[in-house]
């Protein structure tokens, strides 16, 4: 399974605008959560497993929310 690594920065694109790129830096992790720096703010995010890859939703869970995957 692919997991989040502390110190690494992950990116994803917006579902609405391909030119809009979101970045998140993983600060630390536990078995179930990660602390991520998002736009200068540290957030604690629950880890979800999807197709064998860890995923997080630092902006919340709504239809167009960016999802970061540990790929």
C-alpha positions in Angstrom: 0.0 0.0 0.0 1.2 3.5 -0.8 1.4 5.7 2.3 2.0 9.4 3.0 5.6 10.3 3.9 6.3 13.2 6.4 8.3 16.0 4.8 6.9 15.3 1.3 4.7 17.7 -0.7 1.7 16.3 -2.6 -0.3 18.0 -5.3 -3.6 17.6 -7.0 -5.7 19.5 -9.5 -9.1 21.1 -9.2 -12.1 19.1 -10.5 -13.4 22.3 -12.1 -10.3 24.0 -13.4 -7.3 22.0 -14.7 -5.0 25.1 -14.2 -5.8 25.3 -10.5 -3.2 23.2 -8.5 -3.5 22.5 -4.8 -0.4 21.6 -2.6 -0.2 20.0 0.8 2.9 19.3 2.8 2.8 16.3 5.3 4.3 17.4 8.6 3.7 14.2 10.6 1.5 11.1 10.7 0.0 8.5 12.9 -1.7 5.2 11.8 -5.0 7.0 11.2 -4.3 10.7 10.7 -1.8 13.1 9.2 -0.9 16.7 10.1 -0.7 18.6 6.9 0.3 22.2 6.1 -2.3 23.7 3.8 -1.9 27.3 2.7 0.2 28.1 5.8 -2.3 26.5 8.2 -1.7 23.1 9.9 -4.7 20.7 9.7 -5.2 17.2 11.1 -6.8 15.0 8.4 -8.2 11.5 8.7 -6.6 8.9 6.3 -8.9 7.1 4.0 -7.9 4.0 2.0 -9.1 4.0 -1.6 -7.9 1.3 -4.1 -4.9 0.5 -1.8 -3.7 4.1 -1.6 -3.9 6.4 1.3 -6.0 9.6 0.7 -6.9 12.7 2.6 -9.5 15.5 2.3 -8.0 18.6 3.9 -10.6 21.0 2.5 -13.6 18.9 3.7 -15.9 16.4 2.0 -18.1 18.0 -0.6 -18.6 17.1 -4.3 -15.8 19.1 -5.8 -13.3 19.0 -2.8 -9.7 18.2 -3.8 -8.5 14.8 -2.6 -4.8 14.1 -2.1 -3.5 10.6 -2.8 -0.2 9.2 -1.7 1.0 8.4 -5.2 
